[in-house]
């Protein structure tokens, strides 16, 4: 499915301002001011300057929290977003109850204790973010994330992403697969499942090193439609139902 | 959600011809001709006369198999439909490998061995059918069944049904699945109905259709709570 740009000229704008460039700018700016986020039980609150808030919005990290303060802006980050800024981009600090967590392992352990599936989700999040996809929560489509080619103001999201591991609770029965495929199709997205392979149960999960050992397998699932898959149109007529193919575009 | 009739006058037509009446007609007709169904590994093929085929269609049992025969019609029934006609309405016979299955226990065991969750799905199917809902496969909506108030030519289906059982339920375990099902059913103007089939563990009766008596069905609808539509002053009633 081709990307669906929201207005004429949006594609040109996106090409002129690649996400990777905005992220570099953001990284520099946040590192300079030594921004620090406050950890709570389900998210991270980050206090930034107005220009940084604008940069965060351009890169689609977090959501602005409305407040009356003029000089400071508060941004609410999900665990994945905060840890990505902290660990991958190394541009924010994280503090818990007024105490700065110097060691990234401490932050990792805290987030993992609050959300047991955090390691799996973070691996999936950082996997796509590293490829410059913009990720948002997939709450309203019954998936884990939705992925945008560029900023959501320019383009509709292309993939609805389900994060899976060996013992996941999704897509185990046909009715669930039909449900997820039909819903994604009806909002013009492709269902992308990310299988995160790794040992989530063992001691290793406590070490960030394990992130390096985790592998991510990408699969898109789409409905196989006989009318659109006539032999003369596609040479690979031996497709399975549903059509599962490796995602080369990512 | 109110039923969505497909055309003006459809509601009057539905009221004039209740499904229960058509089912009684079908029952006496099939009993008279001793209709015979052939069991395969995933469905039952029933051979009937053309008037009976028309009656089956009006009650929404099975699908017509296109054939060149003029006097005989072939109807493809799902296991649930066939067992309902056989066990509940007692109006068809079923044979396997050319041998008629006189005993309902034999049929029950064959179907259970072909389809693992047959007992649970059949309990849910007969539960709804007994209340004169018309039950069709929910394949295209990612659910087990969809139910209609009357014939699908008159009305849109109102509920998308997921059948759940203790221990065997693989759906709705995580929030993303619930969100997915609720959003999808909402987008096609249906309500999500979850039928929890509770079975008492009774090893003696487990292999018999008699165990159906011990099953209870709990009905639950799930939908999105929308704060704007649930203001205090509006919901006083």
Boltz contact constraints between the chains, C-beta under 6 A:
constraints:
  - contact:
      token1: [A, 142]
      token2: [B, 176]
      max_distance: 6.0
  - contact:
      token1: [A, 142]
      token2: [B, 179]
      max_distance: 6.0
  - contact:
      token1: [A, 142]
      token2: [B, 180]
      max_distance: 6.0
  - contact:
      token1: [A, 142]
      token2: [B, 183]
      max_distance: 6.0
  - contact:
      token1: [A, 143]
      token2: [B, 176]
      max_distance: 6.0
  - contact:
      token1: [A, 169]
      token2: [B, 173]
      max_distance: 6.0
  - contact:
      token1: [A, 169]
      token2: [B, 174]
      max_distance: 6.0
  - contact:
      token1: [A, 170]
      token2: [B, 177]
      max_distance: 6.0
  - contact:
      token1: [A, 172]
      token2: [B, 170]
      max_distance: 6.0
  - contact:
      token1: [A, 173]
      token2: [B, 170]
      max_distance: 6.0
  - contact:
      token1: [A, 175]
      token2: [B, 142]
      max_distance: 6.0
  - contact:
      token1: [A, 175]
      token2: [B, 143]
      max_distance: 6.0
  - contact:
      token1: [A, 176]
      token2: [B, 171]
      max_distance: 6.0
  - contact:
      token1: [A, 178]
      token2: [B, 142]
      max_distance: 6.0
  - contact:
      token1: [A, 179]
      token2: [B, 142]
      max_distance: 6.0
  - contact:
      token1: [A, 179]
      token2: [B, 180]
      max_distance: 6.0
  - contact:
      token1: [A, 179]
      token2: [B, 181]
      max_distance: 6.0
  - contact:
      token1: [A, 179]
      token2: [B, 184]
      max_distance: 6.0
  - contact:
      token1: [A, 180]
      token2: [B, 180]
      max_distance: 6.0
  - contact:
      token1: [A, 182]
      token2: [B, 142]
      max_distance: 6.0
  - contact:
      token1: [A, 183]
      token2: [B, 180]
      max_distance: 6.0
  - contact:
      token1: [A, 183]
      token2: [B, 184]
      max_distance: 6.0
